[in-house]
């Protein structure tokens, strides 16, 4: 009876460890995606400023 309880606890702990590992993998994926999004947003901001400046100059010439 005691061995059965120990086996149950061991199974639960193995399951918990696997879940923690999977969570770590998902967190790494999320971090990669957030870094990519940040990089793309910086590029968008830069290009939007350049476009805004160019449009302003085009309006001045007209």
Buried (B, 14 or more C-beta within 10 A) or exposed (E): EEEEEEEEEEEEEEEEEEEEEEEEEEEEEEEEEEEEEEEEEEEEEEEEEEEEEEEEEEEEEE
